[in-house]
């Protein structure tokens, strides 16, 4: 992990983008967030993590979430 980060990636190795939302159906991140993760510091990673529950809820509502419940 770069930067000696303590914030783990939300990746679950399900890498399919939901066309309507632009979020991964596995981790609920955007392509930009996925691509930038290795360069993000812990504060930026925590900001992304904070967005994920609402995105997961929306993906579940759309029947597209493939991550853990």
N, CA, C, O and CB atoms as a CASP TS submission, in Angstrom:
PFRMAT TS
TARGET T0000
AUTHOR 0000-0000-0000
METHOD Language model
MODEL 1
PARENT N/A
ATOM      1  N   UNK     1       0.835  -1.178   0.000  1.00  0.00           N
ATOM      2  CA  UNK     1       0.000   0.000   0.000  1.00  0.00           C
ATOM      3  C   UNK     1       0.881   1.243   0.000  1.00  0.00           C
ATOM      4  O   UNK     1       1.838   1.324   0.770  1.00  0.00           O
ATOM      5  CB  UNK     1      -0.951  -0.003   1.210  1.00  0.00           C
ATOM      6  N   UNK     2       0.574   2.188  -0.836  1.00  0.00           N
ATOM      7  CA  UNK     2       1.395   3.397  -0.880  1.00  0.00           C
ATOM      8  C   UNK     2       1.077   4.299   0.305  1.00  0.00           C
ATOM      9  O   UNK     2       0.036   4.155   0.946  1.00  0.00           O
ATOM     10  CB  UNK     2       1.175   4.155  -2.201  1.00  0.00           C
ATOM     11  N   UNK     3       1.971   5.219   0.587  1.00  0.00           N
ATOM     12  CA  UNK     3       1.824   6.201   1.657  1.00  0.00           C
ATOM     13  C   UNK     3       1.784   5.585   3.044  1.00  0.00           C
ATOM     14  O   UNK     3       1.517   6.304   4.007  1.00  0.00           O
ATOM     15  CB  UNK     3       0.584   6.999   1.439  1.00  0.00           C
ATOM     16  N   UNK     4       2.038   4.286   3.198  1.00  0.00           N
ATOM     17  CA  UNK     4       1.905   3.671   4.509  1.00  0.00           C
ATOM     18  C   UNK     4       0.473   3.794   5.018  1.00  0.00           C
ATOM     19  O   UNK     4       0.251   3.948   6.219  1.00  0.00           O
ATOM     20  CB  UNK     4       2.880   4.309   5.501  1.00  0.00           C
ATOM     21  N   UNK     5      -0.479   3.728   4.127  1.00  0.00           N
ATOM     22  CA  UNK     5      -1.876   3.973   4.457  1.00  0.00           C
ATOM     23  C   UNK     5      -2.444   2.939   5.421  1.00  0.00           C
ATOM     24  O   UNK     5      -2.096   1.759   5.382  1.00  0.00           O
ATOM     25  CB  UNK     5      -2.699   3.995   3.200  1.00  0.00           C
ATOM     26  N   UNK     6      -3.318   3.416   6.273  1.00  0.00           N
ATOM     27  CA  UNK     6      -4.058   2.540   7.177  1.00  0.00           C
ATOM     28  C   UNK     6      -5.491   2.346   6.698  1.00  0.00           C
ATOM     29  O   UNK     6      -6.249   1.594   7.311  1.00  0.00           O
ATOM     30  CB  UNK     6      -4.049   3.108   8.596  1.00  0.00           C
ATOM     31  N   UNK     7      -5.871   3.011   5.617  1.00  0.00           N
ATOM     32  CA  UNK     7      -7.235   2.936   5.103  1.00  0.00           C
ATOM     33  C   UNK     7      -7.276   1.931   3.959  1.00  0.00           C
ATOM     34  O   UNK     7      -6.693   2.156   2.898  1.00  0.00           O
ATOM     35  CB  UNK     7      -7.738   4.333   4.632  1.00  0.00           C
ATOM     36  N   UNK     8      -7.961   0.837   4.185  1.00  0.00           N
ATOM     37  CA  UNK     8      -8.026  -0.248   3.206  1.00  0.00           C
ATOM     38  C   UNK     8      -8.891   0.137   2.013  1.00  0.00           C
ATOM     39  O   UNK     8      -9.789   0.973   2.113  1.00  0.00           O
ATOM     40  CB  UNK     8      -8.569  -1.519   3.856  1.00  0.00           C
ATOM     41  N   UNK     9      -8.600  -0.483   0.907  1.00  0.00           N
ATOM     42  CA  UNK     9      -9.411  -0.310  -0.289  1.00  0.00           C
ATOM     43  C   UNK     9     -10.746  -1.037  -0.115  1.00  0.00           C
ATOM     44  O   UNK     9     -10.791  -2.109   0.490  1.00  0.00           O
ATOM     45  CB  UNK     9      -8.659  -0.832  -1.542  1.00  0.00           C
ATOM     46  N   UNK    10     -11.829  -0.466  -0.638  1.00  0.00           N
ATOM     47  CA  UNK    10     -13.121  -1.153  -0.598  1.00  0.00           C
ATOM     48  C   UNK    10     -13.285  -2.182  -1.712  1.00  0.00           C
ATOM     49  O   UNK    10     -14.337  -2.812  -1.817  1.00  0.00           O
ATOM     50  CB  UNK    10     -14.236  -0.144  -0.682  1.00  0.00           C
ATOM     51  N   UNK    11     -12.269  -2.361  -2.539  1.00  0.00           N
ATOM     52  CA  UNK    11     -12.353  -3.280  -3.671  1.00  0.00           C
ATOM     53  C   UNK    11     -12.652  -4.705  -3.207  1.00  0.00           C
ATOM     54  O   UNK    11     -12.052  -5.199  -2.252  1.00  0.00           O
ATOM     55  CB  UNK    11     -11.051  -3.251  -4.476  1.00  0.00           C
ATOM     56  N   UNK    12     -13.592  -5.356  -3.900  1.00  0.00           N
ATOM     57  CA  UNK    12     -13.908  -6.754  -3.612  1.00  0.00           C
ATOM     58  C   UNK    12     -13.693  -7.618  -4.864  1.00  0.00           C
ATOM     59  O   UNK    12     -14.187  -8.743  -4.945  1.00  0.00           O
ATOM     60  CB  UNK    12     -15.369  -6.885  -3.106  1.00  0.00           C
ATOM     61  N   UNK    13     -12.953  -7.076  -5.832  1.00  0.00           N
ATOM     62  CA  UNK    13     -12.637  -7.777  -7.084  1.00  0.00           C
ATOM     63  C   UNK    13     -13.858  -8.085  -7.930  1.00  0.00           C
ATOM     64  O   UNK    13     -13.881  -9.082  -8.651  1.00  0.00           O
ATOM     65  CB  UNK    13     -11.918  -9.056  -6.783  1.00  0.00           C
ATOM     66  N   UNK    14     -14.868  -7.241  -7.848  1.00  0.00           N
ATOM     67  CA  UNK    14     -15.999  -7.253  -8.773  1.00  0.00           C
ATOM     68  C   UNK    14     -15.909  -5.913  -9.485  1.00  0.00           C
ATOM     69  O   UNK    14     -16.298  -4.881  -8.938  1.00  0.00           O
ATOM     70  CB  UNK    14     -17.418  -7.467  -8.031  1.00  0.00           C
ATOM     71  N   UNK    15     -15.399  -5.936 -10.696  1.00  0.00           N
ATOM     72  CA  UNK    15     -15.083  -4.682 -11.385  1.00  0.00           C
ATOM     73  C   UNK    15     -15.977  -4.498 -12.601  1.00  0.00           C
ATOM     74  O   UNK    15     -15.559  -4.713 -13.738  1.00  0.00           O
ATOM     75  CB  UNK    15     -13.607  -4.652 -11.806  1.00  0.00           C
ATOM     76  N   UNK    16     -17.204  -4.099 -12.342  1.00  0.00           N
ATOM     77  CA  UNK    16     -18.172  -3.807 -13.396  1.00  0.00           C
ATOM     78  C   UNK    16     -18.791  -2.454 -13.090  1.00  0.00           C
ATOM     79  O   UNK    16     -19.283  -2.214 -11.988  1.00  0.00           O
ATOM     80  CB  UNK    16     -19.270  -4.926 -13.502  1.00  0.00           C
ATOM     81  N   UNK    17     -18.758  -1.586 -14.070  1.00  0.00           N
ATOM     82  CA  UNK    17     -19.298  -0.248 -13.873  1.00  0.00           C
ATOM     83  C   UNK    17     -20.778  -0.219 -14.245  1.00  0.00           C
ATOM     84  O   UNK    17     -21.180  -0.742 -15.284  1.00  0.00           O
ATOM     85  CB  UNK    17     -18.511   0.784 -14.707  1.00  0.00           C
ATOM     86  N   UNK    18     -21.573   0.392 -13.389  1.00  0.00           N
ATOM     87  CA  UNK    18     -22.999   0.570 -13.644  1.00  0.00           C
ATOM     88  C   UNK    18     -23.147   1.794 -14.544  1.00  0.00           C
ATOM     89  O   UNK    18     -22.782   2.905 -14.161  1.00  0.00           O
ATOM     90  CB  UNK    18     -23.818   0.736 -12.300  1.00  0.00           C
ATOM     91  N   UNK    19     -23.673   1.582 -15.717  1.00  0.00           N
ATOM     92  CA  UNK    19     -23.699   2.632 -16.728  1.00  0.00           C
ATOM     93  C   UNK    19     -24.449   3.883 -16.269  1.00  0.00           C
ATOM     94  O   UNK    19     -23.975   4.996 -16.497  1.00  0.00           O
ATOM     95  CB  UNK    19     -24.325   2.103 -17.992  1.00  0.00           C
ATOM     96  N   UNK    20     -25.577   3.729 -15.645  1.00  0.00           N
ATOM     97  CA  UNK    20     -26.401   4.892 -15.278  1.00  0.00           C
ATOM     98  C   UNK    20     -25.785   5.728 -14.165  1.00  0.00           C
ATOM     99  O   UNK    20     -25.899   6.954 -14.179  1.00  0.00           O
ATOM    100  CB  UNK    20     -27.778   4.435 -14.852  1.00  0.00           C
ATOM    101  N   UNK    21     -25.134   5.084 -13.204  1.00  0.00           N
ATOM    102  CA  UNK    21     -24.590   5.828 -12.069  1.00  0.00           C
ATOM    103  C   UNK    21     -23.104   6.141 -12.221  1.00  0.00           C
ATOM    104  O   UNK    21     -22.616   7.116 -11.651  1.00  0.00           O
ATOM    105  CB  UNK    21     -24.811   5.052 -10.796  1.00  0.00           C
ATOM    106  N   UNK    22     -22.387   5.325 -12.980  1.00  0.00           N
ATOM    107  CA  UNK    22     -20.943   5.479 -13.096  1.00  0.00           C
ATOM    108  C   UNK    22     -20.177   4.895 -11.922  1.00  0.00           C
ATOM    109  O   UNK    22     -18.994   5.186 -11.745  1.00  0.00           O
ATOM    110  CB  UNK    22     -20.603   6.923 -13.236  1.00  0.00           C
ATOM    111  N   UNK    23     -20.839   4.074 -11.120  1.00  0.00           N
ATOM    112  CA  UNK    23     -20.218   3.455  -9.946  1.00  0.00           C
ATOM    113  C   UNK    23     -19.954   1.980 -10.213  1.00  0.00           C
ATOM    114  O   UNK    23     -20.696   1.322 -10.942  1.00  0.00           O
ATOM    115  CB  UNK    23     -21.112   3.623  -8.697  1.00  0.00           C
ATOM    116  N   UNK    24     -18.890   1.477  -9.610  1.00  0.00           N
ATOM    117  CA  UNK    24     -18.615   0.050  -9.667  1.00  0.00           C
ATOM    118  C   UNK    24     -19.698  -0.693  -8.894  1.00  0.00           C
ATOM    119  O   UNK    24     -20.076  -0.283  -7.796  1.00  0.00           O
ATOM    120  CB  UNK    24     -17.204  -0.269  -9.098  1.00  0.00           C
ATOM    121  N   UNK    25     -20.196  -1.786  -9.466  1.00  0.00           N
ATOM    122  CA  UNK    25     -21.257  -2.534  -8.786  1.00  0.00           C
ATOM    123  C   UNK    25     -20.728  -3.366  -7.629  1.00  0.00           C
ATOM    124  O   UNK    25     -21.511  -3.925  -6.860  1.00  0.00           O
ATOM    125  CB  UNK    25     -21.972  -3.435  -9.771  1.00  0.00           C
ATOM    126  N   UNK    26     -19.411  -3.455  -7.495  1.00  0.00           N
ATOM    127  CA  UNK    26     -18.815  -4.186  -6.378  1.00  0.00           C
ATOM    128  C   UNK    26     -18.449  -3.286  -5.209  1.00  0.00           C
ATOM    129  O   UNK    26     -18.772  -3.590  -4.061  1.00  0.00           O
ATOM    130  CB  UNK    26     -17.591  -4.920  -6.844  1.00  0.00           C
ATOM    131  N   UNK    27     -17.769  -2.170  -5.503  1.00  0.00           N
ATOM    132  CA  UNK    27     -17.282  -1.317  -4.404  1.00  0.00           C
ATOM    133  C   UNK    27     -17.966   0.042  -4.352  1.00  0.00           C
ATOM    134  O   UNK    27     -17.811   0.762  -3.365  1.00  0.00           O
ATOM    135  CB  UNK    27     -15.791  -1.114  -4.532  1.00  0.00           C
ATOM    136  N   UNK    28     -18.709   0.411  -5.375  1.00  0.00           N
ATOM    137  CA  UNK    28     -19.468   1.661  -5.452  1.00  0.00           C
ATOM    138  C   UNK    28     -18.597   2.900  -5.664  1.00  0.00           C
ATOM    139  O   UNK    28     -19.052   4.023  -5.447  1.00  0.00           O
ATOM    140  CB  UNK    28     -20.272   1.834  -4.198  1.00  0.00           C
ATOM    141  N   UNK    29     -17.342   2.699  -6.089  1.00  0.00           N
ATOM    142  CA  UNK    29     -16.503   3.851  -6.410  1.00  0.00           C
ATOM    143  C   UNK    29     -16.623   4.198  -7.891  1.00  0.00           C
ATOM    144  O   UNK    29     -17.049   3.377  -8.703  1.00  0.00           O
ATOM    145  CB  UNK    29     -15.033   3.570  -6.041  1.00  0.00           C
ATOM    146  N   UNK    30     -16.241   5.423  -8.228  1.00  0.00           N
ATOM    147  CA  UNK    30     -16.178   5.845  -9.624  1.00  0.00           C
ATOM    148  C   UNK    30     -14.856   5.376 -10.230  1.00  0.00           C
ATOM    149  O   UNK    30     -13.940   4.974  -9.512  1.00  0.00           O
ATOM    150  CB  UNK    30     -16.326   7.391  -9.746  1.00  0.00           C
ATOM    151  N   UNK    31     -14.769   5.431 -11.547  1.00  0.00           N
ATOM    152  CA  UNK    31     -13.512   5.091 -12.229  1.00  0.00           C
ATOM    153  C   UNK    31     -12.386   5.991 -11.708  1.00  0.00           C
ATOM    154  O   UNK    31     -11.281   5.511 -11.455  1.00  0.00           O
ATOM    155  CB  UNK    31     -13.662   5.240 -13.781  1.00  0.00           C
ATOM    156  N   UNK    32     -12.655   7.277 -11.549  1.00  0.00           N
ATOM    157  CA  UNK    32     -11.639   8.201 -11.060  1.00  0.00           C
ATOM    158  C   UNK    32     -11.163   7.854  -9.663  1.00  0.00           C
ATOM    159  O   UNK    32      -9.972   7.944  -9.366  1.00  0.00           O
ATOM    160  CB  UNK    32     -12.170   9.604 -11.076  1.00  0.00           C
ATOM    161  N   UNK    33     -12.096   7.457  -8.802  1.00  0.00           N
ATOM    162  CA  UNK    33     -11.725   7.069  -7.439  1.00  0.00           C
ATOM    163  C   UNK    33     -10.904   5.783  -7.431  1.00  0.00           C
ATOM    164  O   UNK    33      -9.947   5.652  -6.668  1.00  0.00           O
ATOM    165  CB  UNK    33     -12.978   6.893  -6.575  1.00  0.00           C
ATOM    166  N   UNK    34     -11.282   4.848  -8.277  1.00  0.00           N
ATOM    167  CA  UNK    34     -10.541   3.589  -8.368  1.00  0.00           C
ATOM    168  C   UNK    34      -9.126   3.863  -8.888  1.00  0.00           C
ATOM    169  O   UNK    34      -8.146   3.377  -8.324  1.00  0.00           O
ATOM    170  CB  UNK    34     -11.281   2.576  -9.295  1.00  0.00           C
ATOM    171  N   UNK    35      -9.030   4.636  -9.956  1.00  0.00           N
ATOM    172  CA  UNK    35      -7.735   4.930 -10.567  1.00  0.00           C
ATOM    173  C   UNK    35      -6.837   5.739  -9.632  1.00  0.00           C
ATOM    174  O   UNK    35      -5.621   5.548  -9.621  1.00  0.00           O
ATOM    175  CB  UNK    35      -7.934   5.685 -11.877  1.00  0.00           C
ATOM    176  N   UNK    36      -7.426   6.634  -8.853  1.00  0.00           N
ATOM    177  CA  UNK    36      -6.649   7.498  -7.984  1.00  0.00           C
ATOM    178  C   UNK    36      -6.333   6.936  -6.620  1.00  0.00           C
ATOM    179  O   UNK    36      -5.532   7.516  -5.886  1.00  0.00           O
ATOM    180  CB  UNK    36      -7.349   8.750  -7.814  1.00  0.00           C
ATOM    181  N   UNK    37      -6.942   5.821  -6.262  1.00  0.00           N
ATOM    182  CA  UNK    37      -6.829   5.281  -4.902  1.00  0.00           C
ATOM    183  C   UNK    37      -5.380   5.169  -4.423  1.00  0.00           C
ATOM    184  O   UNK    37      -5.074   5.535  -3.287  1.00  0.00           O
ATOM    185  CB  UNK    37      -7.487   3.917  -4.839  1.00  0.00           C
ATOM    186  N   UNK    38      -4.503   4.677  -5.264  1.00  0.00           N
ATOM    187  CA  UNK    38      -3.108   4.481  -4.885  1.00  0.00           C
ATOM    188  C   UNK    38      -2.374   5.785  -4.584  1.00  0.00           C
ATOM    189  O   UNK    38      -1.368   5.780  -3.874  1.00  0.00           O
ATOM    190  CB  UNK    38      -2.390   3.748  -5.976  1.00  0.00           C
ATOM    191  N   UNK    39      -2.868   6.892  -5.114  1.00  0.00           N
ATOM    192  CA  UNK    39      -2.244   8.191  -4.873  1.00  0.00           C
ATOM    193  C   UNK    39      -2.910   8.957  -3.729  1.00  0.00           C
ATOM    194  O   UNK    39      -2.345   9.934  -3.237  1.00  0.00           O
ATOM    195  CB  UNK    39      -2.287   9.023  -6.137  1.00  0.00           C
ATOM    196  N   UNK    40      -4.080   8.538  -3.306  1.00  0.00           N
ATOM    197  CA  UNK    40      -4.815   9.265  -2.267  1.00  0.00           C
ATOM    198  C   UNK    40      -4.149   9.102  -0.914  1.00  0.00           C
ATOM    199  O   UNK    40      -3.616   8.038  -0.597  1.00  0.00           O
ATOM    200  CB  UNK    40      -6.265   8.782  -2.196  1.00  0.00           C
ATOM    201  N   UNK    41      -4.182  10.159  -0.118  1.00  0.00           N
ATOM    202  CA  UNK    41      -3.759  10.025   1.278  1.00  0.00           C
ATOM    203  C   UNK    41      -4.941   9.473   2.079  1.00  0.00           C
ATOM    204  O   UNK    41      -6.036   9.309   1.541  1.00  0.00           O
ATOM    205  CB  UNK    41      -3.267  11.406   1.866  1.00  0.00           C
ATOM    206  N   UNK    42      -4.717   9.189   3.356  1.00  0.00           N
ATOM    207  CA  UNK    42      -5.779   8.579   4.163  1.00  0.00           C
ATOM    208  C   UNK    42      -7.014   9.460   4.268  1.00  0.00           C
ATOM    209  O   UNK    42      -8.132   8.944   4.283  1.00  0.00           O
ATOM    210  CB  UNK    42      -5.262   8.271   5.549  1.00  0.00           C
ATOM    211  N   UNK    43      -6.843  10.772   4.340  1.00  0.00           N
ATOM    212  CA  UNK    43      -7.999  11.672   4.437  1.00  0.00           C
ATOM    213  C   UNK    43      -8.869  11.558   3.188  1.00  0.00           C
ATOM    214  O   UNK    43     -10.094  11.497   3.290  1.00  0.00           O
ATOM    215  CB  UNK    43      -7.538  13.135   4.634  1.00  0.00           C
ATOM    216  N   UNK    44      -8.247  11.528   2.018  1.00  0.00           N
ATOM    217  CA  UNK    44      -9.007  11.389   0.775  1.00  0.00           C
ATOM    218  C   UNK    44      -9.690  10.027   0.703  1.00  0.00           C
ATOM    219  O   UNK    44     -10.826   9.921   0.239  1.00  0.00           O
ATOM    220  CB  UNK    44      -8.088  11.584  -0.440  1.00  0.00           C
ATOM    221  N   UNK    45      -9.002   8.993   1.159  1.00  0.00           N
ATOM    222  CA  UNK    45      -9.611   7.657   1.160  1.00  0.00           C
ATOM    223  C   UNK    45     -10.811   7.608   2.100  1.00  0.00           C
ATOM    224  O   UNK    45     -11.822   6.982   1.783  1.00  0.00           O
ATOM    225  CB  UNK    45      -8.575   6.591   1.570  1.00  0.00           C
ATOM    226  N   UNK    46     -10.707   8.255   3.235  1.00  0.00           N
ATOM    227  CA  UNK    46     -11.852   8.288   4.164  1.00  0.00           C
ATOM    228  C   UNK    46     -13.026   9.051   3.566  1.00  0.00           C
ATOM    229  O   UNK    46     -14.180   8.686   3.788  1.00  0.00           O
ATOM    230  CB  UNK    46     -11.444   8.929   5.500  1.00  0.00           C
ATOM    231  N   UNK    47     -12.740  10.107   2.810  1.00  0.00           N
ATOM    232  CA  UNK    47     -13.827  10.852   2.153  1.00  0.00           C
ATOM    233  C   UNK    47     -14.562   9.957   1.169  1.00  0.00           C
ATOM    234  O   UNK    47     -15.790   9.995   1.088  1.00  0.00           O
ATOM    235  CB  UNK    47     -13.277  12.099   1.426  1.00  0.00           C
ATOM    236  N   UNK    48     -13.815   9.151   0.419  1.00  0.00           N
ATOM    237  CA  UNK    48     -14.460   8.223  -0.515  1.00  0.00           C
ATOM    238  C   UNK    48     -15.284   7.203   0.257  1.00  0.00           C
ATOM    239  O   UNK    48     -16.442   6.957  -0.081  1.00  0.00           O
ATOM    240  CB  UNK    48     -13.409   7.509  -1.401  1.00  0.00           C
ATOM    241  N   UNK    49     -14.695   6.605   1.294  1.00  0.00           N
ATOM    242  CA  UNK    49     -15.436   5.615   2.100  1.00  0.00           C
ATOM    243  C   UNK    49     -16.747   6.197   2.612  1.00  0.00           C
ATOM    244  O   UNK    49     -17.751   5.486   2.672  1.00  0.00           O
ATOM    245  CB  UNK    49     -14.580   5.132   3.288  1.00  0.00           C
ATOM    246  N   UNK    50     -16.759   7.478   2.984  1.00  0.00           N
ATOM    247  CA  UNK    50     -17.966   8.110   3.521  1.00  0.00           C
ATOM    248  C   UNK    50     -19.084   8.187   2.482  1.00  0.00           C
ATOM    249  O   UNK    50     -20.261   8.231   2.842  1.00  0.00           O
ATOM    250  CB  UNK    50     -17.639   9.508   4.031  1.00  0.00           C
ATOM    251  N   UNK    51     -18.731   8.202   1.212  1.00  0.00           N
ATOM    252  CA  UNK    51     -19.728   8.269   0.140  1.00  0.00           C
ATOM    253  C   UNK    51     -20.342   6.914  -0.195  1.00  0.00           C
ATOM    254  O   UNK    51     -21.430   6.847  -0.766  1.00  0.00           O
ATOM    255  CB  UNK    51     -19.103   8.851  -1.099  1.00  0.00           C
ATOM    256  N   UNK    52     -19.657   5.854   0.153  1.00  0.00           N
ATOM    257  CA  UNK    52     -20.047   4.524  -0.324  1.00  0.00           C
ATOM    258  C   UNK    52     -21.372   3.991   0.208  1.00  0.00           C
ATOM    259  O   UNK    52     -22.106   3.381  -0.570  1.00  0.00           O
ATOM    260  CB  UNK    52     -18.991   3.566   0.023  1.00  0.00           C
ATOM    261  N   UNK    53     -21.735   4.178   1.489  1.00  0.00           N
ATOM    262  CA  UNK    53     -23.015   3.606   1.935  1.00  0.00           C
ATOM    263  C   UNK    53     -24.224   4.091   1.129  1.00  0.00           C
ATOM    264  O   UNK    53     -25.086   3.287   0.776  1.00  0.00           O
ATOM    265  CB  UNK    53     -23.232   3.933   3.388  1.00  0.00           C
ATOM    266  N   UNK    54     -24.298   5.370   0.839  1.00  0.00           N
ATOM    267  CA  UNK    54     -25.429   5.892   0.061  1.00  0.00           C
ATOM    268  C   UNK    54     -25.401   5.359  -1.365  1.00  0.00           C
ATOM    269  O   UNK    54     -26.447   5.063  -1.944  1.00  0.00           O
ATOM    270  CB  UNK    54     -25.411   7.431   0.047  1.00  0.00           C
ATOM    271  N   UNK    55     -24.212   5.237  -1.923  1.00  0.00           N
ATOM    272  CA  UNK    55     -24.102   4.688  -3.278  1.00  0.00           C
ATOM    273  C   UNK    55     -24.506   3.223  -3.307  1.00  0.00           C
ATOM    274  O   UNK    55     -25.191   2.783  -4.231  1.00  0.00           O
ATOM    275  CB  UNK    55     -22.674   4.847  -3.809  1.00  0.00           C
ATOM    276  N   UNK    56     -24.089   2.471  -2.306  1.00  0.00           N
ATOM    277  CA  UNK    56     -24.482   1.057  -2.238  1.00  0.00           C
ATOM    278  C   UNK    56     -25.986   0.929  -2.129  1.00  0.00           C
ATOM    279  O   UNK    56     -26.597   0.087  -2.787  1.00  0.00           O
ATOM    280  CB  UNK    56     -23.807   0.358  -1.048  1.00  0.00           C
ATOM    281  N   UNK    57     -26.588   1.775  -1.288  1.00  0.00           N
ATOM    282  CA  UNK    57     -28.048   1.754  -1.146  1.00  0.00           C
ATOM    283  C   UNK    57     -28.723   2.003  -2.485  1.00  0.00           C
ATOM    284  O   UNK    57     -29.692   1.327  -2.832  1.00  0.00           O
ATOM    285  CB  UNK    57     -28.508   2.803  -0.122  1.00  0.00           C
ATOM    286  N   UNK    58     -28.214   2.972  -3.239  1.00  0.00           N
ATOM    287  CA  UNK    58     -28.798   3.283  -4.541  1.00  0.00           C
ATOM    288  C   UNK    58     -28.591   2.136  -5.522  1.00  0.00           C
ATOM    289  O   UNK    58     -29.508   1.787  -6.265  1.00  0.00           O
ATOM    290  CB  UNK    58     -28.194   4.569  -5.103  1.00  0.00           C
ATOM    291  N   UNK    59     -27.407   1.550  -5.533  1.00  0.00           N
ATOM    292  CA  UNK    59     -27.169   0.401  -6.409  1.00  0.00           C
ATOM    293  C   UNK    59     -28.076  -0.767  -6.029  1.00  0.00           C
ATOM    294  O   UNK    59     -28.580  -1.468  -6.906  1.00  0.00           O
ATOM    295  CB  UNK    59     -25.693  -0.031  -6.343  1.00  0.00           C
ATOM    296  N   UNK    60     -28.289  -0.983  -4.734  1.00  0.00           N
ATOM    297  CA  UNK    60     -29.214  -2.040  -4.304  1.00  0.00           C
ATOM    298  C   UNK    60     -30.624  -1.731  -4.772  1.00  0.00           C
ATOM    299  O   UNK    60     -31.335  -2.620  -5.242  1.00  0.00           O
ATOM    300  CB  UNK    60     -29.188  -2.201  -2.772  1.00  0.00           C
ATOM    301  N   UNK    61     -31.032  -0.475  -4.647  1.00  0.00           N
ATOM    302  CA  UNK    61     -32.378  -0.087  -5.098  1.00  0.00           C
ATOM    303  C   UNK    61     -32.541  -0.376  -6.588  1.00  0.00           C
ATOM    304  O   UNK    61     -33.623  -0.746  -7.043  1.00  0.00           O
ATOM    305  CB  UNK    61     -32.641   1.416  -4.811  1.00  0.00           C
ATOM    306  N   UNK    62     -31.459  -0.204  -7.339  1.00  0.00           N
ATOM    307  CA  UNK    62     -31.488  -0.441  -8.780  1.00  0.00           C
ATOM    308  C   UNK    62     -31.285  -1.916  -9.140  1.00  0.00           C
ATOM    309  O   UNK    62     -31.352  -2.291 -10.311  1.00  0.00           O
ATOM    310  CB  UNK    62     -30.427   0.398  -9.458  1.00  0.00           C
ATOM    311  N   UNK    63     -31.035  -2.750  -8.122  1.00  0.00           N
ATOM    312  CA  UNK    63     -30.818  -4.169  -8.361  1.00  0.00           C
ATOM    313  C   UNK    63     -29.456  -4.464  -8.975  1.00  0.00           C
ATOM    314  O   UNK    63     -29.278  -5.475  -9.653  1.00  0.00           O
ATOM    315  CB  UNK    63     -31.898  -4.705  -9.254  1.00  0.00           C
ATOM    316  N   UNK    64     -28.490  -3.567  -8.732  1.00  0.00           N
ATOM    317  CA  UNK    64     -27.201  -3.707  -9.397  1.00  0.00           C
ATOM    318  C   UNK    64     -26.028  -3.936  -8.442  1.00  0.00           C
ATOM    319  O   UNK    64     -24.920  -4.207  -8.904  1.00  0.00           O
ATOM    320  CB  UNK    64     -26.935  -2.490 -10.215  1.00  0.00           C
ATOM    321  N   UNK    65     -26.231  -3.839  -7.142  1.00  0.00           N
ATOM    322  CA  UNK    65     -25.105  -3.970  -6.199  1.00  0.00           C
ATOM    323  C   UNK    65     -24.687  -5.416  -6.085  1.00  0.00           C
ATOM    324  O   UNK    65     -25.518  -6.292  -5.848  1.00  0.00           O
ATOM    325  CB  UNK    65     -25.477  -3.417  -4.808  1.00  0.00           C
ATOM    326  N   UNK    66     -23.384  -5.674  -6.254  1.00  0.00           N
ATOM    327  CA  UNK    66     -22.847  -7.035  -6.202  1.00  0.00           C
ATOM    328  C   UNK    66     -21.911  -7.230  -5.022  1.00  0.00           C
ATOM    329  O   UNK    66     -21.279  -8.280  -4.905  1.00  0.00           O
ATOM    330  CB  UNK    66     -22.117  -7.362  -7.491  1.00  0.00           C
ATOM    331  N   UNK    67     -21.809  -6.242  -4.146  1.00  0.00           N
ATOM    332  CA  UNK    67     -20.922  -6.332  -3.004  1.00  0.00           C
ATOM    333  C   UNK    67     -21.599  -6.975  -1.819  1.00  0.00           C
ATOM    334  O   UNK    67     -22.737  -7.437  -1.913  1.00  0.00           O
ATOM    335  CB  UNK    67     -20.418  -4.971  -2.628  1.00  0.00           C
ATOM    336  N   UNK    68     -20.896  -7.005  -0.703  1.00  0.00           N
ATOM    337  CA  UNK    68     -21.461  -7.594   0.513  1.00  0.00           C
ATOM    338  C   UNK    68     -22.610  -6.753   1.056  1.00  0.00           C
ATOM    339  O   UNK    68     -22.665  -5.539   0.854  1.00  0.00           O
ATOM    340  CB  UNK    68     -20.378  -7.748   1.583  1.00  0.00           C
ATOM    341  N   UNK    69     -23.499  -7.408   1.728  1.00  0.00           N
ATOM    342  CA  UNK    69     -24.672  -6.705   2.285  1.00  0.00           C
ATOM    343  C   UNK    69     -24.297  -5.770   3.413  1.00  0.00           C
ATOM    344  O   UNK    69     -25.167  -5.110   3.982  1.00  0.00           O
ATOM    345  CB  UNK    69     -25.699  -7.704   2.783  1.00  0.00           C
TER
END
